[in-house]
Amino acid sequence: MVVKMLRTNDVEVLKAMKNEYKVLRSLDHPSIIKAVEMYYNPLKSYLYMIQERVSGLDLDEYIAENGRVPGIIVANTTLFRD
């Protein structure tokens, strides 16, 4: 599992992340990284989203080795694999 952490107390950002979590939970496709759980700690203003771990290079490593990313769309903070 991978934990995506975001420090914020902005209500609009929290709404957007909650929406992203709901969308990811509702989707079931081999090209979409699954969301497992989400938790917000209001005392520390941290939002945690737990997602499945995908094997292979991370995006920075892939770009460093290949120079570009063909066939991948990055929308907001969600990475869609083809």
N, C-alpha and C positions, 0 to 999 in steps of 0.2 A: 504494500500500500504506500501511497504518497500523500503527504499532507501539504495542501496549499494554504498558506497563511497570509492574512491581510489585516493590517492594523488600520482600523477606521472606526469612527463613531458617527459618520455621515449617514443619515437615514436613507438617502437615495442610493448610495453605494450598497448598503445592507439589503435594500429591496432588490436591487439588480442581482446581487449574489444569490439571494434566496430564490429568485426567479431562475437563474442559471442552474442552480441545484435541482429545482423541480423539473426543469426541462431535461437535464442529464439523467435524472432518475427515471423519467418516463420513456426514454429512448433505449432501444435494444438493437444495436447494430455493431458488427465487428470492427467498423472503422471509427467508432466513437468511444472515447475513454469514459468508463463508467464512474459515476459518483456513488460513494458508499454511505457517507454520513456528513453532516454539517453541524457545527457548534459555534455559538458566539459567546465569548466571555466579556460581559459588559464592564467588569472591574478593570480589565487590562485593555479593553477595546480591540480584542483580537477575534477575527473570524477564522475558523478552521474548516476546510473542506477536505475530506478524505476521499481519494480517488484510487482506482486501480493503478498498479505499476505496469508500465509497458516496457518490454525489453528492447535493447538496442541503444543507439546513441541518443543523447538529448539533442534538442534543436540547435543549440550553440555548437556542439561537437559536429553535427551533421553539416552545418553551414561552413565551419572551418575546413572540413575535409572536402566538401563538394562545391562550395562557392554559392550555391543557390538551392532552393527547395522546390522541385517541380511537383505539381499536383497536390500541394497542401494549401489549405485555406486557414488563415488565422482570423477568428472573429472574436473580438473582445479578449477574453482570457481562455477561450476554449479552442483546443487544437483538434482539428478533424483530420484523421489519417485516411489516405486513399488506398 
